[in-house]
Amino acid sequence: MRLLPRLPAKTIVLFVIFLLALQTGVQAEMVELSLDECVALALKNNPAVKIAEADKEKAFWAVKEAAAGKGFNFTYIHSDTRGKYPPSTLRPYYYFSTTFDNNFALSLPLYSGGRLEGLIEKAKINAQIADQEVSKTRQQIRLNAITAYYNVLQARNMLQVNQESVDSLAAHLKNVELQYDVGTVAKSDVLRSQVELANAQQNLIKAQNTYDLSLANLNNVIGLPLDSQVKVKEALTHEPYTLSLDQSVEYALANRPEFFQAKATIDSARQGVRVAKSGFLPSLTLSGSMDWNDHDFPGAKNNNWSVVLAVSLNVFDSGLTRAKINEAQMDVDKAREQARQTKDAIALEVRQAYLNMKEAEKRIDTSGVAVTKAEEDFKIAQIRYSAGVGTNLDVIDAQVALTQAKTNYIQSLYDYNTSRANLNKAMGTSMRK
């Protein structure tokens, strides 16, 4: 029994073509990204930024909550009561009574001894701290993205260096084999060249794996699928840094979110002392109420009202308020020491990044010269070996030296750029250059 109708051959062909096109579209396409684009993706997709922004929004509403403590408080209560009451002189029997009551109450704190004001200021300071936490988080994610991007650049350059080494040794091996065939070199030259080529191929395989891992790490940082094919647009370069170490430290102390948070924590702790001291001061509250009650629903027959101006003063609390004040003062002292500690840590972080950057900058110059000389030495060794006046070991040593010189140059560029990125983060700047 045929369950499905027979389709025309033309329809089947079109359906197959559609499936092939769909499969091709599903395959990962190469995405070319610049450093700024990677940073933007990381800031957009990383959950840490969203968490910090949620905390900032929460702190905003905490200010509203604290400010509401100084405003009017208006409540309405409706109650329905049904009760059974025992006999009395007027009623020598059990009886039931139903009461409906409506109560409106209004209260306004007139003076709290600074407690409400202190709570409001603490909430505002905490909101500022939360705002700086967003900046701090964004700077860290920016650094993570830049470092991951530079890791890809370094891995790509090292892959190219190892590929060049394999190509050079493969070409040299052909030359050795040709000379061996005509009897001008020994078999040992062929074997040694084959070993060196195999070693270079091993290094190339490792370099390819390092490059693949660096791409996966970059995809993870910027929020793309790990198997996304990303092509980085830029290259490792050397752009001189113009600020001095003292200027960098001064900039960091003026712009670093952590230092602002540390100073704000001191202010918040001082407000805590203010709140604690309010326990020694009186509080003044104005309140009023209107009440309607009746035995019939909705209870609007009988009414009464009242206005109360209440003054409250803590006369004796067994030292509770004094203990709270001392406790709050300790928070101030602690916050001051933490701010000093943060200041020293920032200065040290800037100094370390700055000196590492300068050290890498010096290595860029020396390693660049070494690459030029190593390339010339390798060419001479090849010419001498082809002419029969040089040895196979000379060529191999020259190739190893050239690879090492290029590796050192790439490493110095990588160290310079990553150290500069760390310096920018340590200074609290969003610039990547």
N, C-alpha and C positions, 0 to 999 in steps of 0.2 A: 504494500500500500504506500503510495507516494504522499509524504506529509507536506512537502514544500513544492511549489510550482517550479517547473523548469524555467531557468532564466536564459535569456538570449545570450549568445556568445559575446556580443558587443558589450552588454551590460557587465558580464563577468570580467572582461578585460579592463573596463573603466574602473571597476571596483578594486581590482588588483593594483592598478596604477595609483588609486587613491590611498590604499594602504601603504604602498611604498613611499609615497610623498609624505604621509603622516609619520612614518617611521623616520624618515630623513629629518623632518622638522623637530622630532623629539630629541634627536642627538644633540649633544652639547655643542654650541657654537662658540667660536673664539670671540672673547670680549676684550677689547683694548681699553685699558684704564690708565689714567694719569695718577700721580700721587694725590693731588687734590680731590680727584673723584673717589679714590679709595678712602680717604679720610671722611668725605661726605657720606659715603655708604656706611662706614663704621658708626658714625654719629647717628645716622638714621636708624640703623638696624640693631644696634647693641642694646640689650635690655637694661644694662646698668644706667644708661641715661634716662630711660623711662622710669626706673625706680627712683632716681634722684629727683626727677621732675614731679613724681607723685608725692614724695616727701615735702617738696617745696609747696605744692598745692595744699597739703595737709597743714603745714605751718601757717599758711595764709588764713585758713579757716580757724586755726587755733587763736589767731589774733582777734577774729570776729567773736569767737566764743568768750575770750577774756573781756573784750570791750562790752559785751552784752551784760556783764555783771554790774555795770554802772547805770544801766537803763531801767525803764519801768518794767515791772513784772505784773501782768494782769491775768487773773485766773477766774474761772467760773466752775462752780461745783453744783450739780443737781443730785439730790439724794431722795430716795423713797424708802421710808421706814415703816415696818409693820411689827408691832410688839405686843406681847402679853404681859399684863401687869397684875401684881398680887392685890388682895383686898386691903382697903385702908379705912380710915375713920369715915371718910365721905362716901366711899364705895365699898361696902362689906361683901364684895364678890370679885372674882377675877374678871378682868375686862380686856378688850383688844383695842388698840389705837393705831391709826394710820396717819403718817405725816409726810408731806411733800415739801421739800426745802430747796431754795435757789439762793446761792451765795456768790456774790461778785467781790473780789478782793484786788486791791491795787497797792503796790509797795514800791518805794524808791529809796535807794541808799543815798543819803546826803553826805556822809563823811565816814571813811573807813580807817582813818589813821594812816593812809598811804598803802594799805594792803591791795586794794583793787588797782590802784595806779601802778604799783610795783608789778603785779601779775600781768597787766597789759604791756608794760615795757619789756618784761621778760619774753612775752610772746612775740613782740615785734623783733627783738634781738634774735630770737630763735628762727624767725622767718628769714632774717638776713643771713644767718648761718646756713640755713637750708639752701638759700639762693647761691651762696658761695660753694656749697657742696655740689651743685649742678655744674658750676664752672670747673671745679676740681675733677669731677668725673669725666667731663668732656675733654679736659687736657690729658688725662691718663689714657683715654680711648684714642685720642689723636696720636699720642706717642706710640701706643700699641700698633696702630695702623701704619704709621711711618716706619717703625722698626720692621714690621712684617714686610712692607714694600721693599725696604733696603735689603732684607734677607733674600728676597727673590732676585733683586739685581745682582747681589753678590754671587748667589748660586748660579745665575745665568752666566755671569762672567767666568766663573770657575769652570762651568761646563764647556764654555768656548775654549778656555786655556787647555783643558784636558783633551778636547777634541783636536786642537792644533798639535798637541804633543803626540797623540796617536798618529795623526796624518804625517807628521815629520819623521817619526820613527818607522812608520810603514814605508815611506819613500826611501829612507836610509837603508832599510832591510833589503829592498829591491836592488839598490845600488851594491850592497854587500854581496848579495846572491849572484849578481852579474859578474862581479870581480872574482868570486869564488869559482864560478863556472869556467872562467878563463885561467884560473890557477894563480891569481895574483895575491889572494888573501887566504888565510887558513880557515878551517872549518869552525874553529873556536869563535871567530868573528861573527859567523852566521848564527851560531847558537846564542852568543851573548846578545846580539841584536834581537833575536826572537824572544829571549827572556825579557829584555827591556820593553819591547812592544807589548808583550803579555801583561807586564806590570802596569804599563800606561793604560791598557784597556780596562784593567781592574779599577784603576783610579777614575776612568771615564764612567764606568758603571756606577760607582759610588757618587760621583758628581751628578749624574742624572737622577739618582734616587734623592739626593739632597735637594735638587731643584724641584722635584715633584712634591716633596714634603713641604718645602717653603711655599709652594703655590697653595697646597691644601691649608696651611696655616693662615695664609693671607685670606683665603676664602672664608675661613672660620671667623677671622677678625672682622671682616667687612660684611658678614652676614649672607654670603652666597653659598650654594651647595658646594660641598667639599670637592666634587669632581668637576667643577666649572673650569673651563679652559680660559684662563686669563693671560693676556699679553700686556706686560708693563711697557709704557711708552717711553719712560725717561731712562737716564743713565746716572751712574755715580759720578758726581762732579765735585770740584773743589772751588767753593766761593769763599773768599776771605771774610773773616769775622772782625768787625771794627771796634767793638766795645772792649774796654779793659776789664780786668777781673773785679776791681772795686766798683766800677760802673754796673757790672752785671749783678753783683751782690746787692747794690743799692736798688736796682730795678726790681729784683726779686722780692725784697722786703716791702716794696711799695705795691706790688701786684700779685703776690702769691696768695691764693685763696686760703691756704692753711694758716698763714699768719694773721689774716683778717679774722678768721674764725677764732683763733686763739685770743686775740684782743677782744672780740665780741663776747667770748665766754667770760672774761673778767667783768665786763659790764653787766652781763646776765647775773653773775654771782653777786654783784653789788645790789642789784634789784632784789635778790633773795634776802639780803640783810635788811633791806627796807621793808620787805613783807614781814620778816620776823619781828622787827621793832614795832610794827603796828599793834602787836599784842599788848604793849604798854599804853597805848593811846585809846581814847574812847571812840565808839562808833555811833553814828546817828542815822536813824531810819525813819522815814515817814510812810505810814500805811493807812489805808482806809478800806472799809467794807460796807456792802449793802446786802441785806438778807430779806428774802420773802419766804413765808412758810404758811401752810394751810393743811387742813385735813382732807381737802379735795384737790385732785390733780388740776392744774400743774403746780399748785402751791403759791399763788400770787396774791393772797388776801392780806395777810399780816406782813408788815415790813419794819425793819429797823436799820440803823446805820451807825457807823463809828469811825472816828479819825484818831490815829495814835501817832504820837511823836515819841519814839523810844530812844533812850540813850543807854549804851552799854559800856561798862568800864570794868576791866579785869583788875580786881583789887588784890587778889592773892591766888597764885596758881602753883605753889610749891616749887618755884624756879623753872617751870616749863618754858616760859617765854625767854628767859635768860639763856637757857640751854639751846633753844632754837637759834638765837642770835649768834651765840658762839659757834654753833655748827655751821651757820651760813657764812660767818667770817672765815672759817677754815676753808670753805669752798672758794672764797676770794683769794686767799693765800695760795691755794693749790692751783688755781687758774693762772695766777701770776707766774708761778714757777713753770707751768706747762707752756706759757707763752714764751718765756725765756728759752726753754728747751727747744721749742719749735723754731725760734729765731736762729739759734745756733745750728740746728739741723739743716735749715734752709741754706745758711751760709756755707756749711760744709758740702752740701749737695751741689751747690753752684760751683764751688772751688774744684771739686772732683771732676765734674763734667767739663769745666773750662780747661783744666790742666790736661785731661785726657784728650780733649780736642786739639790743643796745641801740640801735644806729643805726636798725635797722628798726623798733624799738618806737617811737621818736620819730616816724618817718615815718607810722606807723599813725594817730597822733593828728592830724597836720596834713593827711594825705590824706583822712581821714574828714570833717574839717571842709570840705575843698575839695569833696568829693562833694555835701554838703548845699547849699553855696552854688551849685555848678554846676547842680544840679537846679532850684533857684529861678530862676537866671539864664535857663535854657532855657525855663521856663514863661513868664517875663516876655517873652522874645523872641518866643515864639509868639503871645502875646496882642497884643503891639504890632504884629506883622506882620499878624495877622487884622484889627486895627483900622485898619490903613493908616498907622500912624505909625512903624513899624519897617521895616527892610529885610530882604531875603532873606538877605543876607550875615550879618546879626546872628543869625538863626536857625541858619544853618549853623555859624558860629563857636561859638555856644553849644553846639550838639550835639557838635562836635569837642572842646570844652573839657570837656564832661560825660563823654565817652568816655575822654578822657585822665585825668580825675580818678578815674574808676572803675578804670581800668587801674593807676594809681599805688597806689590803695588795695589792690587785689588783690595787686600785686607786693610791697607792704610786708608784708602778712600772710604771703605765701609766704616772703619773705626771713626774717621773724621765726621762723616755724616750722621752716624748714630749718636756720637758724643755731642754733636751740635743739637740734635733733636732732644737729647736728654737735658742739655743746657737750657733750651727754650722752655721745656717743661718745668725745670727747676726755677726758672725766672718767672713763671706764671704767665707766659705770653702764648698766644694762639698762633703766632707766626711759625712757619716751618723752615724759614730761611734766616 
